[in-house]
């Protein structure tokens, strides 16, 4: 440090970081921060590119502990990532011919969720099936293994997006490789007629999709709400209409969409403020052309 200083050391130890490799921030989980430090100084992965094979090869196969959809038990499952096919598959048995699920890289996201999954290496993988969100929850006992899987998924997404958007720069593509959720937590909600009682649900704000689940570790959302932009007729209001009944929690939020109003309630004022802030960030952002297609699908859902 005395002879080189921070900048020179960084130039040396980070000379060949692949553009898709996730650079953790101080707000990321301990696993990501620890593995970044080990990759950089201990394994010298960013000075010797041949050491990047586990996540840059375009193909990866191995076992991960996956949470069962119905029983909640974690069982070892074989996973195969193939960049050439643009898919991540998992198999219920190592010798199974057919995969249990095929997840398209195009519609896949991965985010570390240690607290939610109850394991320091817990990774949530989300994909779209028939334009509805599906969740799987996995971990590996070895921290390097699960972070290599995470970066291999980001590499596959990066190369898919390079083909899909040939004129885009690395700086344009990197923010699209994986995303953390804007906000998660419990709120109460009522149904479309707004005469039913309010029920407690786990909500996840994933970009413009607000999803709600009976349990945080459910595989499928009970419902999804598209949150568009202010210009398209979406607004977020503090509080609930005066006639509202049936909610136990006192701090209301009303989401106004072109079709209907969604009534939600939070347990504390600070939670309400945090949710309103998250919603308004999305509503204040102009919609991208491809988001109009997603909105149209939500409008035509039965």
HELIX and SHEET records of a PDB file:
HELIX    1   1 UNK A    5  UNK A   13  1                                   9    
HELIX    2   2 UNK A   30  UNK A   37  1                                   8    
HELIX    3   3 UNK A   38  UNK A   42  3                                   5    
HELIX    4   4 UNK A   49  UNK A   52  5                                   4    
HELIX    5   5 UNK A   53  UNK A   56  1                                   4    
HELIX    6   6 UNK A  105  UNK A  107  5                                   3    
HELIX    7   7 UNK A  114  UNK A  117  1                                   4    
HELIX    8   8 UNK A  143  UNK A  164  1                                  22    
HELIX    9   9 UNK A  170  UNK A  174  1                                   5    
HELIX   10  10 UNK A  230  UNK A  232  5                                   3    
HELIX   11  11 UNK A  269  UNK A  283  1                                  15    
HELIX   12  12 UNK A  289  UNK A  299  1                                  11    
SHEET    1   A 7 UNK A 101  UNK A 104  0                                        
SHEET    2   A 7 UNK A  87  UNK A  91 -1                                        
SHEET    3   A 7 UNK A  74  UNK A  82 -1                                        
SHEET    4   A 7 UNK A  59  UNK A  67 -1                                        
SHEET    5   A 7 UNK A 132  UNK A 139 -1                                        
SHEET    6   A 7 UNK A 123  UNK A 129 -1                                        
SHEET    7   A 7 UNK A 108  UNK A 112 -1                                        
SHEET    1   B 7 UNK A 223  UNK A 226  0                                        
SHEET    2   B 7 UNK A 209  UNK A 213 -1                                        
SHEET    3   B 7 UNK A 199  UNK A 206 -1                                        
SHEET    4   B 7 UNK A 183  UNK A 189 -1                                        
SHEET    5   B 7 UNK A 261  UNK A 266 -1                                        
SHEET    6   B 7 UNK A 251  UNK A 256 -1                                        
SHEET    7   B 7 UNK A 235  UNK A 238 -1                                        
END                                                                             
